[in-house]
Amino acid sequence: MNRLAVLALRVLLVILFLGTLLTQAWYIPQFAANAAQAVPELAYLAVPYTIVCIVIVACVQAVFVAMWALLSMVRRGAIFTGRAFRWVDLIIVAGIVATLLTFAIEFHLLGIVDVGPPVLGVAMTGVVIAGAAFVSLMVVMRNLLRAATALQDELAEVV
């Protein structure tokens, strides 16, 4: 991978990471406060939902950190080593946690509390499906990395 592509991806990761920090520090708490003010009978949910949403965003941040580490490994030509699997596993676990937490919020909000328009259920279901697809894709990519690493190790023995 050429240096310009790695640099461009790193710049994008920094921008995205800063955006998620802003989301955690300002947008989520502000949204929760506005929602609690608009619907006072559900104000007791503001703090727990805020915490869960901040954790979901932290999962996204963990993916960004893992991507940064994997990019460094690609740049050094060391992607086909055992260390890469730890980062890919982190991406998978973060995706699972974020997806399950999103589903939990959807189930609680729409199934138990019974609040929100139908479009919210559609949107959140879409996010849960996208999260499941992302995790599935990462599992496939981990298997491809495992196969490529085995082939490289085998080739190194031959040469």
Phi and psi in radians as a Rosetta constraint file:
Dihedral C 1 N 2 CA 2 C 2 CIRCULARHARMONIC -1.334 0.35
Dihedral N 2 CA 2 C 2 N 3 CIRCULARHARMONIC 2.813 0.35
Dihedral C 2 N 3 CA 3 C 3 CIRCULARHARMONIC -1.119 0.35
Dihedral N 3 CA 3 C 3 N 4 CIRCULARHARMONIC -0.605 0.35
Dihedral C 3 N 4 CA 4 C 4 CIRCULARHARMONIC -1.144 0.35
Dihedral N 4 CA 4 C 4 N 5 CIRCULARHARMONIC -0.719 0.35
Dihedral C 4 N 5 CA 5 C 5 CIRCULARHARMONIC -1.131 0.35
Dihedral N 5 CA 5 C 5 N 6 CIRCULARHARMONIC -0.739 0.35
Dihedral C 5 N 6 CA 6 C 6 CIRCULARHARMONIC -1.111 0.35
Dihedral N 6 CA 6 C 6 N 7 CIRCULARHARMONIC -0.754 0.35
Dihedral C 6 N 7 CA 7 C 7 CIRCULARHARMONIC -1.083 0.35
Dihedral N 7 CA 7 C 7 N 8 CIRCULARHARMONIC -0.786 0.35
Dihedral C 7 N 8 CA 8 C 8 CIRCULARHARMONIC -1.070 0.35
Dihedral N 8 CA 8 C 8 N 9 CIRCULARHARMONIC -0.759 0.35
Dihedral C 8 N 9 CA 9 C 9 CIRCULARHARMONIC -1.132 0.35
Dihedral N 9 CA 9 C 9 N 10 CIRCULARHARMONIC -0.656 0.35
Dihedral C 9 N 10 CA 10 C 10 CIRCULARHARMONIC -1.171 0.35
Dihedral N 10 CA 10 C 10 N 11 CIRCULARHARMONIC -0.706 0.35
Dihedral C 10 N 11 CA 11 C 11 CIRCULARHARMONIC -1.057 0.35
Dihedral N 11 CA 11 C 11 N 12 CIRCULARHARMONIC -0.785 0.35
Dihedral C 11 N 12 CA 12 C 12 CIRCULARHARMONIC -1.096 0.35
Dihedral N 12 CA 12 C 12 N 13 CIRCULARHARMONIC -0.706 0.35
Dihedral C 12 N 13 CA 13 C 13 CIRCULARHARMONIC -1.104 0.35
Dihedral N 13 CA 13 C 13 N 14 CIRCULARHARMONIC -0.697 0.35
Dihedral C 13 N 14 CA 14 C 14 CIRCULARHARMONIC -1.122 0.35
Dihedral N 14 CA 14 C 14 N 15 CIRCULARHARMONIC -0.788 0.35
Dihedral C 14 N 15 CA 15 C 15 CIRCULARHARMONIC -1.061 0.35
Dihedral N 15 CA 15 C 15 N 16 CIRCULARHARMONIC -0.809 0.35
Dihedral C 15 N 16 CA 16 C 16 CIRCULARHARMONIC -1.113 0.35
Dihedral N 16 CA 16 C 16 N 17 CIRCULARHARMONIC -0.714 0.35
Dihedral C 16 N 17 CA 17 C 17 CIRCULARHARMONIC -1.114 0.35
Dihedral N 17 CA 17 C 17 N 18 CIRCULARHARMONIC -0.770 0.35
Dihedral C 17 N 18 CA 18 C 18 CIRCULARHARMONIC -1.090 0.35
Dihedral N 18 CA 18 C 18 N 19 CIRCULARHARMONIC -0.667 0.35
Dihedral C 18 N 19 CA 19 C 19 CIRCULARHARMONIC -1.098 0.35
Dihedral N 19 CA 19 C 19 N 20 CIRCULARHARMONIC -0.669 0.35
Dihedral C 19 N 20 CA 20 C 20 CIRCULARHARMONIC -1.237 0.35
Dihedral N 20 CA 20 C 20 N 21 CIRCULARHARMONIC -0.594 0.35
Dihedral C 20 N 21 CA 21 C 21 CIRCULARHARMONIC -1.099 0.35
Dihedral N 21 CA 21 C 21 N 22 CIRCULARHARMONIC -0.752 0.35
Dihedral C 21 N 22 CA 22 C 22 CIRCULARHARMONIC -1.086 0.35
Dihedral N 22 CA 22 C 22 N 23 CIRCULARHARMONIC -0.707 0.35
Dihedral C 22 N 23 CA 23 C 23 CIRCULARHARMONIC -1.068 0.35
Dihedral N 23 CA 23 C 23 N 24 CIRCULARHARMONIC -0.780 0.35
Dihedral C 23 N 24 CA 24 C 24 CIRCULARHARMONIC -1.186 0.35
Dihedral N 24 CA 24 C 24 N 25 CIRCULARHARMONIC -0.729 0.35
Dihedral C 24 N 25 CA 25 C 25 CIRCULARHARMONIC -1.408 0.35
Dihedral N 25 CA 25 C 25 N 26 CIRCULARHARMONIC -0.561 0.35
Dihedral C 25 N 26 CA 26 C 26 CIRCULARHARMONIC -2.144 0.35
Dihedral N 26 CA 26 C 26 N 27 CIRCULARHARMONIC -0.957 0.35
Dihedral C 26 N 27 CA 27 C 27 CIRCULARHARMONIC -1.126 0.35
Dihedral N 27 CA 27 C 27 N 28 CIRCULARHARMONIC -0.883 0.35
Dihedral C 27 N 28 CA 28 C 28 CIRCULARHARMONIC -1.086 0.35
Dihedral N 28 CA 28 C 28 N 29 CIRCULARHARMONIC -0.874 0.35
Dihedral C 28 N 29 CA 29 C 29 CIRCULARHARMONIC -1.077 0.35
Dihedral N 29 CA 29 C 29 N 30 CIRCULARHARMONIC -0.657 0.35
Dihedral C 29 N 30 CA 30 C 30 CIRCULARHARMONIC -1.142 0.35
Dihedral N 30 CA 30 C 30 N 31 CIRCULARHARMONIC -0.769 0.35
Dihedral C 30 N 31 CA 31 C 31 CIRCULARHARMONIC -1.081 0.35
Dihedral N 31 CA 31 C 31 N 32 CIRCULARHARMONIC -0.763 0.35
Dihedral C 31 N 32 CA 32 C 32 CIRCULARHARMONIC -1.105 0.35
Dihedral N 32 CA 32 C 32 N 33 CIRCULARHARMONIC -0.721 0.35
Dihedral C 32 N 33 CA 33 C 33 CIRCULARHARMONIC -1.124 0.35
Dihedral N 33 CA 33 C 33 N 34 CIRCULARHARMONIC -0.743 0.35
Dihedral C 33 N 34 CA 34 C 34 CIRCULARHARMONIC -1.124 0.35
Dihedral N 34 CA 34 C 34 N 35 CIRCULARHARMONIC -0.722 0.35
Dihedral C 34 N 35 CA 35 C 35 CIRCULARHARMONIC -1.147 0.35
Dihedral N 35 CA 35 C 35 N 36 CIRCULARHARMONIC -0.704 0.35
Dihedral C 35 N 36 CA 36 C 36 CIRCULARHARMONIC -1.131 0.35
Dihedral N 36 CA 36 C 36 N 37 CIRCULARHARMONIC -0.622 0.35
Dihedral C 36 N 37 CA 37 C 37 CIRCULARHARMONIC -1.260 0.35
Dihedral N 37 CA 37 C 37 N 38 CIRCULARHARMONIC -0.658 0.35
Dihedral C 37 N 38 CA 38 C 38 CIRCULARHARMONIC -1.268 0.35
Dihedral N 38 CA 38 C 38 N 39 CIRCULARHARMONIC -0.593 0.35
Dihedral C 38 N 39 CA 39 C 39 CIRCULARHARMONIC -2.258 0.35
Dihedral N 39 CA 39 C 39 N 40 CIRCULARHARMONIC 1.387 0.35
Dihedral C 39 N 40 CA 40 C 40 CIRCULARHARMONIC -1.027 0.35
Dihedral N 40 CA 40 C 40 N 41 CIRCULARHARMONIC -0.518 0.35
Dihedral C 40 N 41 CA 41 C 41 CIRCULARHARMONIC -1.195 0.35
Dihedral N 41 CA 41 C 41 N 42 CIRCULARHARMONIC -0.257 0.35
Dihedral C 41 N 42 CA 42 C 42 CIRCULARHARMONIC -1.952 0.35
Dihedral N 42 CA 42 C 42 N 43 CIRCULARHARMONIC 0.232 0.35
Dihedral C 42 N 43 CA 43 C 43 CIRCULARHARMONIC -1.046 0.35
Dihedral N 43 CA 43 C 43 N 44 CIRCULARHARMONIC -0.479 0.35
Dihedral C 43 N 44 CA 44 C 44 CIRCULARHARMONIC -1.117 0.35
Dihedral N 44 CA 44 C 44 N 45 CIRCULARHARMONIC -0.307 0.35
Dihedral C 44 N 45 CA 45 C 45 CIRCULARHARMONIC -1.507 0.35
Dihedral N 45 CA 45 C 45 N 46 CIRCULARHARMONIC -0.186 0.35
Dihedral C 45 N 46 CA 46 C 46 CIRCULARHARMONIC -1.036 0.35
Dihedral N 46 CA 46 C 46 N 47 CIRCULARHARMONIC -0.847 0.35
Dihedral C 46 N 47 CA 47 C 47 CIRCULARHARMONIC -1.192 0.35
Dihedral N 47 CA 47 C 47 N 48 CIRCULARHARMONIC -0.874 0.35
Dihedral C 47 N 48 CA 48 C 48 CIRCULARHARMONIC -1.095 0.35
Dihedral N 48 CA 48 C 48 N 49 CIRCULARHARMONIC -0.702 0.35
Dihedral C 48 N 49 CA 49 C 49 CIRCULARHARMONIC -1.158 0.35
Dihedral N 49 CA 49 C 49 N 50 CIRCULARHARMONIC -0.647 0.35
Dihedral C 49 N 50 CA 50 C 50 CIRCULARHARMONIC -1.082 0.35
Dihedral N 50 CA 50 C 50 N 51 CIRCULARHARMONIC -0.788 0.35
Dihedral C 50 N 51 CA 51 C 51 CIRCULARHARMONIC -1.079 0.35
Dihedral N 51 CA 51 C 51 N 52 CIRCULARHARMONIC -0.809 0.35
Dihedral C 51 N 52 CA 52 C 52 CIRCULARHARMONIC -1.096 0.35
Dihedral N 52 CA 52 C 52 N 53 CIRCULARHARMONIC -0.744 0.35
Dihedral C 52 N 53 CA 53 C 53 CIRCULARHARMONIC -1.128 0.35
Dihedral N 53 CA 53 C 53 N 54 CIRCULARHARMONIC -0.674 0.35
Dihedral C 53 N 54 CA 54 C 54 CIRCULARHARMONIC -1.142 0.35
Dihedral N 54 CA 54 C 54 N 55 CIRCULARHARMONIC -0.660 0.35
Dihedral C 54 N 55 CA 55 C 55 CIRCULARHARMONIC -1.158 0.35
Dihedral N 55 CA 55 C 55 N 56 CIRCULARHARMONIC -0.694 0.35
Dihedral C 55 N 56 CA 56 C 56 CIRCULARHARMONIC -1.045 0.35
Dihedral N 56 CA 56 C 56 N 57 CIRCULARHARMONIC -0.782 0.35
Dihedral C 56 N 57 CA 57 C 57 CIRCULARHARMONIC -1.148 0.35
Dihedral N 57 CA 57 C 57 N 58 CIRCULARHARMONIC -0.612 0.35
Dihedral C 57 N 58 CA 58 C 58 CIRCULARHARMONIC -1.089 0.35
Dihedral N 58 CA 58 C 58 N 59 CIRCULARHARMONIC -0.598 0.35
Dihedral C 58 N 59 CA 59 C 59 CIRCULARHARMONIC -1.101 0.35
Dihedral N 59 CA 59 C 59 N 60 CIRCULARHARMONIC -0.727 0.35
Dihedral C 59 N 60 CA 60 C 60 CIRCULARHARMONIC -1.100 0.35
Dihedral N 60 CA 60 C 60 N 61 CIRCULARHARMONIC -0.716 0.35
Dihedral C 60 N 61 CA 61 C 61 CIRCULARHARMONIC -1.103 0.35
Dihedral N 61 CA 61 C 61 N 62 CIRCULARHARMONIC -0.663 0.35
Dihedral C 61 N 62 CA 62 C 62 CIRCULARHARMONIC -1.086 0.35
Dihedral N 62 CA 62 C 62 N 63 CIRCULARHARMONIC -0.659 0.35
Dihedral C 62 N 63 CA 63 C 63 CIRCULARHARMONIC -1.102 0.35
Dihedral N 63 CA 63 C 63 N 64 CIRCULARHARMONIC -0.741 0.35
Dihedral C 63 N 64 CA 64 C 64 CIRCULARHARMONIC -1.079 0.35
Dihedral N 64 CA 64 C 64 N 65 CIRCULARHARMONIC -0.730 0.35
Dihedral C 64 N 65 CA 65 C 65 CIRCULARHARMONIC -1.105 0.35
Dihedral N 65 CA 65 C 65 N 66 CIRCULARHARMONIC -0.762 0.35
Dihedral C 65 N 66 CA 66 C 66 CIRCULARHARMONIC -1.111 0.35
Dihedral N 66 CA 66 C 66 N 67 CIRCULARHARMONIC -0.695 0.35
Dihedral C 66 N 67 CA 67 C 67 CIRCULARHARMONIC -1.107 0.35
Dihedral N 67 CA 67 C 67 N 68 CIRCULARHARMONIC -0.686 0.35
Dihedral C 67 N 68 CA 68 C 68 CIRCULARHARMONIC -1.052 0.35
Dihedral N 68 CA 68 C 68 N 69 CIRCULARHARMONIC -0.814 0.35
Dihedral C 68 N 69 CA 69 C 69 CIRCULARHARMONIC -1.112 0.35
Dihedral N 69 CA 69 C 69 N 70 CIRCULARHARMONIC -0.735 0.35
Dihedral C 69 N 70 CA 70 C 70 CIRCULARHARMONIC -1.148 0.35
Dihedral N 70 CA 70 C 70 N 71 CIRCULARHARMONIC -0.655 0.35
Dihedral C 70 N 71 CA 71 C 71 CIRCULARHARMONIC -1.074 0.35
Dihedral N 71 CA 71 C 71 N 72 CIRCULARHARMONIC -0.706 0.35
Dihedral C 71 N 72 CA 72 C 72 CIRCULARHARMONIC -1.090 0.35
Dihedral N 72 CA 72 C 72 N 73 CIRCULARHARMONIC -0.698 0.35
Dihedral C 72 N 73 CA 73 C 73 CIRCULARHARMONIC -1.172 0.35
Dihedral N 73 CA 73 C 73 N 74 CIRCULARHARMONIC -0.681 0.35
Dihedral C 73 N 74 CA 74 C 74 CIRCULARHARMONIC -1.098 0.35
Dihedral N 74 CA 74 C 74 N 75 CIRCULARHARMONIC -0.782 0.35
Dihedral C 74 N 75 CA 75 C 75 CIRCULARHARMONIC -1.073 0.35
Dihedral N 75 CA 75 C 75 N 76 CIRCULARHARMONIC -0.644 0.35
Dihedral C 75 N 76 CA 76 C 76 CIRCULARHARMONIC -1.456 0.35
Dihedral N 76 CA 76 C 76 N 77 CIRCULARHARMONIC -0.107 0.35
Dihedral C 76 N 77 CA 77 C 77 CIRCULARHARMONIC 1.302 0.35
Dihedral N 77 CA 77 C 77 N 78 CIRCULARHARMONIC 0.460 0.35
Dihedral C 77 N 78 CA 78 C 78 CIRCULARHARMONIC -2.032 0.35
Dihedral N 78 CA 78 C 78 N 79 CIRCULARHARMONIC 0.430 0.35
Dihedral C 78 N 79 CA 79 C 79 CIRCULARHARMONIC -1.249 0.35
Dihedral N 79 CA 79 C 79 N 80 CIRCULARHARMONIC -0.470 0.35
Dihedral C 79 N 80 CA 80 C 80 CIRCULARHARMONIC -1.620 0.35
Dihedral N 80 CA 80 C 80 N 81 CIRCULARHARMONIC 0.963 0.35
Dihedral C 80 N 81 CA 81 C 81 CIRCULARHARMONIC -2.282 0.35
Dihedral N 81 CA 81 C 81 N 82 CIRCULARHARMONIC 2.934 0.35
Dihedral C 81 N 82 CA 82 C 82 CIRCULARHARMONIC -1.102 0.35
Dihedral N 82 CA 82 C 82 N 83 CIRCULARHARMONIC -0.465 0.35
Dihedral C 82 N 83 CA 83 C 83 CIRCULARHARMONIC -1.108 0.35
Dihedral N 83 CA 83 C 83 N 84 CIRCULARHARMONIC -0.532 0.35
Dihedral C 83 N 84 CA 84 C 84 CIRCULARHARMONIC -1.124 0.35
Dihedral N 84 CA 84 C 84 N 85 CIRCULARHARMONIC -0.547 0.35
Dihedral C 84 N 85 CA 85 C 85 CIRCULARHARMONIC -1.132 0.35
Dihedral N 85 CA 85 C 85 N 86 CIRCULARHARMONIC -0.583 0.35
Dihedral C 85 N 86 CA 86 C 86 CIRCULARHARMONIC -1.072 0.35
Dihedral N 86 CA 86 C 86 N 87 CIRCULARHARMONIC -0.726 0.35
Dihedral C 86 N 87 CA 87 C 87 CIRCULARHARMONIC -1.235 0.35
Dihedral N 87 CA 87 C 87 N 88 CIRCULARHARMONIC -0.694 0.35
Dihedral C 87 N 88 CA 88 C 88 CIRCULARHARMONIC -1.153 0.35
Dihedral N 88 CA 88 C 88 N 89 CIRCULARHARMONIC -0.695 0.35
Dihedral C 88 N 89 CA 89 C 89 CIRCULARHARMONIC -1.097 0.35
Dihedral N 89 CA 89 C 89 N 90 CIRCULARHARMONIC -0.660 0.35
Dihedral C 89 N 90 CA 90 C 90 CIRCULARHARMONIC -1.067 0.35
Dihedral N 90 CA 90 C 90 N 91 CIRCULARHARMONIC -0.737 0.35
Dihedral C 90 N 91 CA 91 C 91 CIRCULARHARMONIC -1.061 0.35
Dihedral N 91 CA 91 C 91 N 92 CIRCULARHARMONIC -0.769 0.35
Dihedral C 91 N 92 CA 92 C 92 CIRCULARHARMONIC -1.123 0.35
Dihedral N 92 CA 92 C 92 N 93 CIRCULARHARMONIC -0.824 0.35
Dihedral C 92 N 93 CA 93 C 93 CIRCULARHARMONIC -1.109 0.35
Dihedral N 93 CA 93 C 93 N 94 CIRCULARHARMONIC -0.763 0.35
Dihedral C 93 N 94 CA 94 C 94 CIRCULARHARMONIC -1.072 0.35
Dihedral N 94 CA 94 C 94 N 95 CIRCULARHARMONIC -0.694 0.35
Dihedral C 94 N 95 CA 95 C 95 CIRCULARHARMONIC -1.130 0.35
Dihedral N 95 CA 95 C 95 N 96 CIRCULARHARMONIC -0.718 0.35
Dihedral C 95 N 96 CA 96 C 96 CIRCULARHARMONIC -1.117 0.35
Dihedral N 96 CA 96 C 96 N 97 CIRCULARHARMONIC -0.821 0.35
Dihedral C 96 N 97 CA 97 C 97 CIRCULARHARMONIC -1.078 0.35
Dihedral N 97 CA 97 C 97 N 98 CIRCULARHARMONIC -0.832 0.35
Dihedral C 97 N 98 CA 98 C 98 CIRCULARHARMONIC -1.081 0.35
Dihedral N 98 CA 98 C 98 N 99 CIRCULARHARMONIC -0.717 0.35
Dihedral C 98 N 99 CA 99 C 99 CIRCULARHARMONIC -1.164 0.35
Dihedral N 99 CA 99 C 99 N 100 CIRCULARHARMONIC -0.780 0.35
Dihedral C 99 N 100 CA 100 C 100 CIRCULARHARMONIC -1.140 0.35
Dihedral N 100 CA 100 C 100 N 101 CIRCULARHARMONIC -0.682 0.35
Dihedral C 100 N 101 CA 101 C 101 CIRCULARHARMONIC -1.163 0.35
Dihedral N 101 CA 101 C 101 N 102 CIRCULARHARMONIC -0.678 0.35
Dihedral C 101 N 102 CA 102 C 102 CIRCULARHARMONIC -1.099 0.35
Dihedral N 102 CA 102 C 102 N 103 CIRCULARHARMONIC -0.764 0.35
Dihedral C 102 N 103 CA 103 C 103 CIRCULARHARMONIC -1.085 0.35
Dihedral N 103 CA 103 C 103 N 104 CIRCULARHARMONIC -0.706 0.35
Dihedral C 103 N 104 CA 104 C 104 CIRCULARHARMONIC -1.090 0.35
Dihedral N 104 CA 104 C 104 N 105 CIRCULARHARMONIC -0.746 0.35
Dihedral C 104 N 105 CA 105 C 105 CIRCULARHARMONIC -1.113 0.35
Dihedral N 105 CA 105 C 105 N 106 CIRCULARHARMONIC -0.778 0.35
Dihedral C 105 N 106 CA 106 C 106 CIRCULARHARMONIC -1.053 0.35
Dihedral N 106 CA 106 C 106 N 107 CIRCULARHARMONIC -0.833 0.35
Dihedral C 106 N 107 CA 107 C 107 CIRCULARHARMONIC -1.079 0.35
Dihedral N 107 CA 107 C 107 N 108 CIRCULARHARMONIC -0.779 0.35
Dihedral C 107 N 108 CA 108 C 108 CIRCULARHARMONIC -1.177 0.35
Dihedral N 108 CA 108 C 108 N 109 CIRCULARHARMONIC -0.843 0.35
Dihedral C 108 N 109 CA 109 C 109 CIRCULARHARMONIC -1.153 0.35
Dihedral N 109 CA 109 C 109 N 110 CIRCULARHARMONIC -0.806 0.35
Dihedral C 109 N 110 CA 110 C 110 CIRCULARHARMONIC -1.630 0.35
Dihedral N 110 CA 110 C 110 N 111 CIRCULARHARMONIC -0.519 0.35
Dihedral C 110 N 111 CA 111 C 111 CIRCULARHARMONIC -1.633 0.35
Dihedral N 111 CA 111 C 111 N 112 CIRCULARHARMONIC -0.644 0.35
Dihedral C 111 N 112 CA 112 C 112 CIRCULARHARMONIC -1.741 0.35
Dihedral N 112 CA 112 C 112 N 113 CIRCULARHARMONIC -0.951 0.35
Dihedral C 112 N 113 CA 113 C 113 CIRCULARHARMONIC -1.311 0.35
Dihedral N 113 CA 113 C 113 N 114 CIRCULARHARMONIC -0.481 0.35
Dihedral C 113 N 114 CA 114 C 114 CIRCULARHARMONIC 1.019 0.35
Dihedral N 114 CA 114 C 114 N 115 CIRCULARHARMONIC 0.972 0.35
Dihedral C 114 N 115 CA 115 C 115 CIRCULARHARMONIC -2.282 0.35
Dihedral N 115 CA 115 C 115 N 116 CIRCULARHARMONIC 2.545 0.35
Dihedral C 115 N 116 CA 116 C 116 CIRCULARHARMONIC 1.988 0.35
Dihedral N 116 CA 116 C 116 N 117 CIRCULARHARMONIC 2.642 0.35
Dihedral C 116 N 117 CA 117 C 117 CIRCULARHARMONIC -1.281 0.35
Dihedral N 117 CA 117 C 117 N 118 CIRCULARHARMONIC 2.779 0.35
Dihedral C 117 N 118 CA 118 C 118 CIRCULARHARMONIC -1.007 0.35
Dihedral N 118 CA 118 C 118 N 119 CIRCULARHARMONIC -0.577 0.35
Dihedral C 118 N 119 CA 119 C 119 CIRCULARHARMONIC -1.102 0.35
Dihedral N 119 CA 119 C 119 N 120 CIRCULARHARMONIC -0.486 0.35
Dihedral C 119 N 120 CA 120 C 120 CIRCULARHARMONIC -1.125 0.35
Dihedral N 120 CA 120 C 120 N 121 CIRCULARHARMONIC -0.745 0.35
Dihedral C 120 N 121 CA 121 C 121 CIRCULARHARMONIC -1.101 0.35
Dihedral N 121 CA 121 C 121 N 122 CIRCULARHARMONIC -0.715 0.35
Dihedral C 121 N 122 CA 122 C 122 CIRCULARHARMONIC -1.114 0.35
Dihedral N 122 CA 122 C 122 N 123 CIRCULARHARMONIC -0.801 0.35
Dihedral C 122 N 123 CA 123 C 123 CIRCULARHARMONIC -1.115 0.35
Dihedral N 123 CA 123 C 123 N 124 CIRCULARHARMONIC -0.793 0.35
Dihedral C 123 N 124 CA 124 C 124 CIRCULARHARMONIC -1.199 0.35
Dihedral N 124 CA 124 C 124 N 125 CIRCULARHARMONIC -0.625 0.35
Dihedral C 124 N 125 CA 125 C 125 CIRCULARHARMONIC -1.100 0.35
Dihedral N 125 CA 125 C 125 N 126 CIRCULARHARMONIC -0.698 0.35
Dihedral C 125 N 126 CA 126 C 126 CIRCULARHARMONIC -1.062 0.35
Dihedral N 126 CA 126 C 126 N 127 CIRCULARHARMONIC -0.714 0.35
Dihedral C 126 N 127 CA 127 C 127 CIRCULARHARMONIC -1.154 0.35
Dihedral N 127 CA 127 C 127 N 128 CIRCULARHARMONIC -0.720 0.35
Dihedral C 127 N 128 CA 128 C 128 CIRCULARHARMONIC -1.123 0.35
Dihedral N 128 CA 128 C 128 N 129 CIRCULARHARMONIC -0.753 0.35
Dihedral C 128 N 129 CA 129 C 129 CIRCULARHARMONIC -1.123 0.35
Dihedral N 129 CA 129 C 129 N 130 CIRCULARHARMONIC -0.737 0.35
Dihedral C 129 N 130 CA 130 C 130 CIRCULARHARMONIC -1.093 0.35
Dihedral N 130 CA 130 C 130 N 131 CIRCULARHARMONIC -0.703 0.35
Dihedral C 130 N 131 CA 131 C 131 CIRCULARHARMONIC -1.104 0.35
Dihedral N 131 CA 131 C 131 N 132 CIRCULARHARMONIC -0.743 0.35
Dihedral C 131 N 132 CA 132 C 132 CIRCULARHARMONIC -1.127 0.35
Dihedral N 132 CA 132 C 132 N 133 CIRCULARHARMONIC -0.687 0.35
Dihedral C 132 N 133 CA 133 C 133 CIRCULARHARMONIC -1.136 0.35
Dihedral N 133 CA 133 C 133 N 134 CIRCULARHARMONIC -0.723 0.35
Dihedral C 133 N 134 CA 134 C 134 CIRCULARHARMONIC -1.063 0.35
Dihedral N 134 CA 134 C 134 N 135 CIRCULARHARMONIC -0.825 0.35
Dihedral C 134 N 135 CA 135 C 135 CIRCULARHARMONIC -1.078 0.35
Dihedral N 135 CA 135 C 135 N 136 CIRCULARHARMONIC -0.756 0.35
Dihedral C 135 N 136 CA 136 C 136 CIRCULARHARMONIC -1.069 0.35
Dihedral N 136 CA 136 C 136 N 137 CIRCULARHARMONIC -0.748 0.35
Dihedral C 136 N 137 CA 137 C 137 CIRCULARHARMONIC -1.084 0.35
Dihedral N 137 CA 137 C 137 N 138 CIRCULARHARMONIC -0.720 0.35
Dihedral C 137 N 138 CA 138 C 138 CIRCULARHARMONIC -1.169 0.35
Dihedral N 138 CA 138 C 138 N 139 CIRCULARHARMONIC -0.599 0.35
Dihedral C 138 N 139 CA 139 C 139 CIRCULARHARMONIC -1.135 0.35
Dihedral N 139 CA 139 C 139 N 140 CIRCULARHARMONIC -0.753 0.35
Dihedral C 139 N 140 CA 140 C 140 CIRCULARHARMONIC -1.077 0.35
Dihedral N 140 CA 140 C 140 N 141 CIRCULARHARMONIC -0.766 0.35
Dihedral C 140 N 141 CA 141 C 141 CIRCULARHARMONIC -1.119 0.35
Dihedral N 141 CA 141 C 141 N 142 CIRCULARHARMONIC -0.654 0.35
Dihedral C 141 N 142 CA 142 C 142 CIRCULARHARMONIC -1.105 0.35
Dihedral N 142 CA 142 C 142 N 143 CIRCULARHARMONIC -0.710 0.35
Dihedral C 142 N 143 CA 143 C 143 CIRCULARHARMONIC -1.145 0.35
Dihedral N 143 CA 143 C 143 N 144 CIRCULARHARMONIC -0.671 0.35
Dihedral C 143 N 144 CA 144 C 144 CIRCULARHARMONIC -1.134 0.35
Dihedral N 144 CA 144 C 144 N 145 CIRCULARHARMONIC -0.717 0.35
Dihedral C 144 N 145 CA 145 C 145 CIRCULARHARMONIC -1.094 0.35
Dihedral N 145 CA 145 C 145 N 146 CIRCULARHARMONIC -0.714 0.35
Dihedral C 145 N 146 CA 146 C 146 CIRCULARHARMONIC -1.081 0.35
Dihedral N 146 CA 146 C 146 N 147 CIRCULARHARMONIC -0.770 0.35
Dihedral C 146 N 147 CA 147 C 147 CIRCULARHARMONIC -1.140 0.35
Dihedral N 147 CA 147 C 147 N 148 CIRCULARHARMONIC -0.750 0.35
Dihedral C 147 N 148 CA 148 C 148 CIRCULARHARMONIC -1.148 0.35
Dihedral N 148 CA 148 C 148 N 149 CIRCULARHARMONIC -0.662 0.35
Dihedral C 148 N 149 CA 149 C 149 CIRCULARHARMONIC -1.142 0.35
Dihedral N 149 CA 149 C 149 N 150 CIRCULARHARMONIC -0.733 0.35
Dihedral C 149 N 150 CA 150 C 150 CIRCULARHARMONIC -1.103 0.35
Dihedral N 150 CA 150 C 150 N 151 CIRCULARHARMONIC -0.732 0.35
Dihedral C 150 N 151 CA 151 C 151 CIRCULARHARMONIC -1.125 0.35
Dihedral N 151 CA 151 C 151 N 152 CIRCULARHARMONIC -0.708 0.35
Dihedral C 151 N 152 CA 152 C 152 CIRCULARHARMONIC -1.150 0.35
Dihedral N 152 CA 152 C 152 N 153 CIRCULARHARMONIC -0.721 0.35
Dihedral C 152 N 153 CA 153 C 153 CIRCULARHARMONIC -1.092 0.35
Dihedral N 153 CA 153 C 153 N 154 CIRCULARHARMONIC -0.724 0.35
Dihedral C 153 N 154 CA 154 C 154 CIRCULARHARMONIC -1.129 0.35
Dihedral N 154 CA 154 C 154 N 155 CIRCULARHARMONIC -0.735 0.35
Dihedral C 154 N 155 CA 155 C 155 CIRCULARHARMONIC -1.146 0.35
Dihedral N 155 CA 155 C 155 N 156 CIRCULARHARMONIC -0.655 0.35
Dihedral C 155 N 156 CA 156 C 156 CIRCULARHARMONIC -1.129 0.35
Dihedral N 156 CA 156 C 156 N 157 CIRCULARHARMONIC -0.602 0.35
Dihedral C 156 N 157 CA 157 C 157 CIRCULARHARMONIC -1.193 0.35
Dihedral N 157 CA 157 C 157 N 158 CIRCULARHARMONIC -0.643 0.35
Dihedral C 157 N 158 CA 158 C 158 CIRCULARHARMONIC -1.220 0.35
Dihedral N 158 CA 158 C 158 N 159 CIRCULARHARMONIC -0.753 0.35
